[in-house]
Amino acid sequence: MKFDLPRAAAILVLIVAIGAGGLIGGGMMPLQTTLMMVVPSMLVFGGLAFAIGVKHGEFRSTHA
């Protein structure tokens, strides 16, 4: 399976949606807190981890 940017972004959003759904469904914290604080931080962290992973993969493919 080849990953292009739209497919990778969709997978990231799906993972965040599943995590947010679990937090909301589990009643672990108020809905307002989950949607205004947790979900945006999950998206930012996922985006940063994705960017670092892409750069690391580029480094490994050129220096192997």
URZIHU-V336521 format. One record per residue. OMEGA is omega in degrees with one decimal (NA if undefined). D_LAST is the distance of its C-alpha to the last C-alpha in Angstrom with 2 decimals. Layout:
BEGIN
omega & d_last
OMEGA & D_LAST
OMEGA & D_LAST
END
This chain:
BEGIN
omega & d_last
178.0 & 22.16
179.4 & 20.73
170.1 & 21.05
-173.9 & 22.50
179.9 & 24.04
179.5 & 27.54
179.4 & 26.54
177.9 & 24.30
178.2 & 27.16
177.9 & 29.65
177.6 & 27.83
179.2 & 27.74
178.1 & 31.45
179.3 & 32.24
178.5 & 30.74
179.0 & 32.70
177.5 & 35.80
177.9 & 35.66
178.8 & 35.35
177.4 & 38.16
176.9 & 40.25
177.7 & 39.94
-179.6 & 41.03
-179.0 & 43.88
-179.6 & 44.99
179.9 & 44.89
-176.1 & 47.11
178.9 & 45.06
-179.1 & 45.80
-179.0 & 47.91
-179.3 & 46.79
179.3 & 47.08
-179.1 & 44.73
-174.8 & 42.16
-175.7 & 42.19
-177.1 & 42.46
-172.2 & 40.23
-176.8 & 37.95
177.3 & 36.75
179.4 & 35.81
175.6 & 33.90
178.9 & 32.06
179.3 & 31.11
179.2 & 29.98
178.6 & 27.88
178.0 & 26.35
177.9 & 25.58
178.8 & 23.99
177.9 & 21.87
-179.2 & 20.85
178.3 & 19.96
178.2 & 17.92
178.2 & 16.09
179.8 & 15.40
178.0 & 14.14
177.3 & 11.84
176.5 & 10.51
178.6 & 10.19
-178.8 & 8.37
-177.7 & 5.73
-179.7 & 5.73
-177.2 & 5.85
-178.1 & 3.80
NA & 0.00
END
